[in-house]
Amino acid sequence: MARLLLNCRRWIKQTNTDSDSEQLVNYTHYDYLDIAPGANSARIEIAYLALIENLQYGESVGGQDLSGLVRRIHTAYEVLSHPDQRQAYDAKLAHEAAQADSELQSMLDLSLPRSLRHVQEIPGERIAAITQLAA
């Protein structure tokens, strides 16, 4: 939960600046409950109850309104606690991850053509020295 709050603050700071490098973080239901994707139903319920107990008044110690976070935690629990909804959600995450991988690979392929890549040439005397040391 602390990780979510810190990252939300970072996102707010980044979006309040005038820079073009705005970064959005997409959290999953697993992130909101602070559990691994392979967690069983008992672990999901324990994590949910612990988070709700910590956020029972919807405010942080500093007075920050956490009602939005509480709603997201409720939604995450609703989806992950029902096997059919969870299976559909996991399939959606897998599809999004595959799309992101594909987009990244396309960007990397287009960023610098292989013909323009340069490899540093090793001088002959260094090759000879390395060969002597290896022998």
PyMOL commands that set and color helices and strands:
alter all, ss='L'
color gray80, all
select helices_A, chain A and resi 2-16+29-33+41-54+67-80+83-111+114-116+124-134
alter helices_A, ss='H'
color red, helices_A
deselect
rebuild
show_as cartoon
